[in-house]
Amino acid sequence: MPELTDRPVSPVPQRLIDTHCHLNLPDFAEDLATVLDRAVSAGVEKIIVPGIDHATTESAKKMAEDHSAIFFACGIHPNESAGWQAGWAQQLEAAVSHPKCVAVGEIGLDYYREYSPWETQMAALLCQLDLAERFGLPVIIHCRQAFAALWPVLSAWHDRNPNNIGVLHAFDETAETVAEVTAKGFYIGIGGAYTYKNKPLREEILRAVPLEFLLFETDAPYLTPVPFRGKRNEPAYVRYTAEKAAAVKGIPPEKLFGAVYENSHRLFARLKECR
Ligand SMILES: [Zn+2]
């Protein structure tokens, strides 16, 4: 397997999409313009900024209005759901109908942090799944140590309407789970954690993901890939995850990147309007 260096392997910038990037966090307040320039130079064509609460949904929307390459998702993250009220879903509706809102997210369950009671997280998830269904949008799912509770809910949501679909972002389950999830048509979001050494399980997961269900993401500023692990993550670094995936799957980068580009547009249909 080729070793990753601190320079991208493929010479020509490819059409990459960072499907999950928190550019609206204070980490990028000082140098957003140069971060976006570096993303363009690295072949990153579009970036999806998810909301985690009402304020970040609004700031993500504003960023999408200001920058052609930026799209957004609206949602209340499970860790931000402690004060959840049914009215919050209605509050999100204005953002959902925005032409550059590509998904409802990030939403889900986090039984690792427990910033919000489990039953509150579940109530917020169910309401936002309904919201996505009513507006015909996919969901971006955050799941941490909660798959056993999440999957029955998500698969029942899909079973009642086959158009109900989404991505399990920062996927951290097993190869067996990959088969279960992709059999229902859900996508798998792969980020910097997949470049970390001594993680044979993640390589096994990568090999198990069917080409048509793979998505790339950074989750910046978090989960920085090798060789920049320990520093702030940014959209340009999605290349390192993409190249690692190509190496592990034994697929030429240009072929893999092309397939994942199409996947991104298939799941997030509103990306197509600005292709
Ligand atoms: Zn995130």
Residues whose N, C-alpha, C, O or C-beta is under 5 A from the ligand:
A	BS01	ZN	D219
